[in-house]
């Protein structure tokens, strides 16, 4: 049996849930509350010392790193393959994931933290938030989160991260070529499932103005096709109830004016 330790709102977790759903596999949920610091608990750190979700358990194995988990699932379970059949296309798929991990994952984390996480964390006692911050194993992550906690949407990191998102959309637009293309080869693949959570996150945090039909028509058409896939129900919709949607909307509206200005500055 597959057991996935994950957070509903983690983009890396969403990537693995998409892979599980696309391969039509069954899995057990182990939800990790990131705002409460459950990923920093002793039990979770035994699974992943980096305090990162997702973690997949399968037949006594503990697997970390979302892309590696997805490739493992694709190789361990033959049905509904996710990687392209041709070697050049598999290279392109891995290249996309490497670019996302190297350039975009941090940017997505900073924007998400500023828009969604920070307002909720500031509702908690200062000593609780400080303890959560100090428990983060990675010093670089501690540093940028401390900056965003202090400065919010005025954090110096934010403009660069919004710019990284714009570069991501422009790269996608060039790769897709037309409204019916995929990121790696002639069919939907793990490259598309790796990108989807980040595109969706942009819309969820208020960066949707960078992905209009006027600016990136191929990306927008790709996005609508991805949202229509049956795997969306198991990997996204089931984890987003009405209360969560209402809270997300409230937080994004509060951040809209400053985010819109940053979007304009990166045009």
C-alpha positions, 0 to 999 in steps of 0.5 A: 500500500502507498501512504502519502505524507503531504499537505493539501496546499504544497505544490510539491505534494500536488505534483505527486498527488497528480501522478498518483491520480493519473496512474489510477493508484490508491493511496492512504492520506497522512495530512501534514499541517505546515502552519502548525509545524507538523513537518518539524515534529520528531516523527516527521523528521525521521521520515525526512530530515529536511522537513519537506513534504511530500514523503511517500512510503511504499513496501517499507521504503521511504521516498522523498523529493517530489520528482523522484517520487513521481518517476518511482511511481511511473517505473514501479507501476506500469499502467498509464505511463507518465514519462514520454516514450522517446528518450529526447522527450524524456530529457525535455521532461526532466529538464523542465522539472530541473528548471522548476526546482532550480528557478521557480520552486523558491519563487512560488514559496516566497509568494505563497508565504507572503500572500497566504501563510504570513497573515495566518501565522501573524494570528498566532502568538509571537513565541510560537511563530518564532519557535517554528521559524527557528526549527526550520533545518535549512538556514536559507529557508529560515532567512527568507521566511524571516524576511517575509514575516517581517516585511510582508508584501514589501519584502525585498525578495518578492519582486524578483520572485514575481519576475521569476514567475513571468519568466516561467510563463514566457518559457512555457509559452515558447515551448508550447508553440500552439494551443494544442501542444504539451511541454515534452513530446506529443502527449501529456506527460510528467512535465505537464504535471510538474508544471501544473501546480505552479501555474495553479498557484500563480492564479491562487495567489493573485498572479493570474494577470500574467497568464491571460489569453492576450499575453500567453495564449498557449499557456492559457489554453494548456491550463484549461486543458489540464484543469479538465483532466479527471485527476483534478478531482482526486488531487486538488478538488477533494482538498479544497472545501468551501471554507478554504476557498473563502479564506484564500479569496479573502487573503488574495483580495487583501494582497491584490493592490501590492501584487498588481504593482509588482506584476506591472513592474516585471512586465 
